[in-house]
């Protein structure tokens, strides 16, 4: 088991603790004592600081829409999206650390065959948000952008993917036909869905991409499929070192959903406390279609814990020859089958499970039994099974 998981856990705990520390002390009551000649003369109790704020200089702001290039500077922050913004083909946009981008409507920032550099710092992250959190904004859309596009230390929140297919896909960050890097970001409170359940990847969605998704904190996102992260249609994205928690998937993949024709690498992540309905996969739903497209997910060195789903609380493998190695899959639960792992496959596309620890899984309705050897639906090597009811379930599809 990689030590990367433990070190990442320590770092994320420290991060959460800093987020819980207020930047300013409470100021609802301020006492002023004015002394003259060593004797108290006046004592004033103020319940607001409105007067002080009125004396402050008005903060600068910049309204933006249409094509944008060059540099958005901290001095011009906040930048208000008053319409859709595009970085046009062949151009570039740099966003400075500490800058705030606030959408005043359901607008989007699209990087079209161009380059975006949005690099904050731990102390000065870049914020991308909506003024109206209920209405949201359309998020960041990377459409055939330069692979040198780099997004780091950003907070992306309250983006909403709605409408018809395929526009509904992707909430916070949509990556299509390009392979940028997204690292050290917080992706939160985003949504992707419609009445036909076409939504995917409320936090991050990739399509025909080999993006690098590294060391992010992805939490509290909701989508029809893949609440946290979704990979679709070709490409081999790398999803490494992320903490992904409290995401929901209505159809499947509370945290991660891997669609047909994609071959993602998922390693050294903490996948915890996510939820999926319908097909299942509270932690991961892998449905890459190996038997049809010869594509498969590689899932290794992850901590997959306390996830819940209809089937496959930890992982759900459907028509998928996923390579599942060196993971801790613990204390996940399912309502019907497979507290830890649930696999539904044709012969010849068995998930490859090796060197994993399955611990304390639970299912409320059915016992799993053991894999049926004559169908050879799963290959096990050096699997450690600890006491706990229903750690896996395998079903043969003729």
Secondary structure, 3 states (H helix, E strand, C coil): CCCHHHHHHHHHHHHHHHHHCCCCCCCCCEEEEEEECCEEEEEEEECCCHHHHHHCCCCCCEEEEEECCEEECHHHCCEEEEEEEEECCCCEEEECCCCEEEECCCCEEEEECCEEEEECCCCCCEEEEECCCCCCECEEEEECCCCCCEEECEEEECEEECCCCCCCCCCCEEEECCCCEEECCEEECCEECCCCCCCECCCEEEECCCCEEECCEEECCEEEECCCEEEECCCCCEEECCEEECCEEEEECCCEEECCCCCCEEECCEEECCEECCCECCCEEECCCHHHHCCCCEEECCEEECCEEEECCCEEEECCCCEEECCEEECCEEEEECCCEEEEECCCCCEEEECCEEECCEECCCCCCCCCCCCCCEEEECCEECCCCCCEEEEECC
